[in-house]
Amino acid sequence: MISYCDKYVQIKLFQDSKILSKVLAYAEKHFSRNYRLSSSILILDDGEIIKKNYLINWCYHAMSYADAYADQQYLKEVLAHSHLPIRIKMVKSSDLLEKISVKIQMLGAYRIVLTLSKRNRVAERYIKAMFGEHYIGMSQNEIYLQSNNEYFWEKIMHFLGNKIIHNIVLTFEYSDFNADDFSFLTAEERVLRQCYAILDSQFGDDFEVVKKRYLKLAKECHPDNFYGGDDSQILDYTTKFHEITEAYKKIKRAGALTYS
């Protein structure tokens, strides 16, 4: 695991790993200035940046997570700090695990925010890759997702089932969900709840109330309202209108099946 701050670049390695033994041999051979601060910390401070760049680059690509989650931009950021001392931290396997809490909250009908208890690039890259087209962006430690697709909820359930990602242990909080019910919903139930959310409604709302909200939204988003306008805007509202209509049909059909 490689990180950096304004004082040094840090490389965390397992005490019994093959990578560590190679790094120590490289340091002994190529770094004239290396200082052992403790049994687990070695500081390399040499004026030749090319040596540091080689070591950082090699370690980054040799680590197990890099093959699937390599982030070339992050590697460039690390290498930009290679003028600083390199801090080799040797840790036990159990010490390398990092705990991160993820709080899941609804933002209106169409968005969800995942708030990480602390920034972690491996977790961030994993979430971005998992949610793909549902990923909107990130601000500080908050990741924003678009939830206007039935497959989104399947991905959420899969995400909740992954407690360990590489060297990270995830725990989850979902204040806007009923955890006892949410974890055991069928795929059909999750889709139906999303349909209610699309119509700015809560699951279980009276059908007549949902119908009024549907009519209001359908009137606001009908593409005829934007005739002659920007093509991309018309397409957006056309997509929105169909989404609202399909959600209403599914709720209406589910109600008919319930009371038939």
Buried (B, 14 or more C-beta within 10 A) or exposed (E): BBBBEEEBBBBBBBEEBEBBEBBBEBBEEBBEEBEEEEEEBBBBBBEEEEBBEBBBBBBBEBBEBBEEBEBEEBBEEBBEBBEBBBBBBBBEEEBBEBEBEBBBBBEEBBBBBBBBBEEBBBBBBBBBEBBEEBBEEBEEBEBBBBBBBBEBBEBBBEBBEEEEBBBBEBEBBBEEBEEEEBEEBEEEBBBBBBBBBBBBBEBEBEBEEBBEBBEEBBEEBBBEEBEEEEEEEBEBBBEBBEBBBEBBEBBBEBEEEEEE
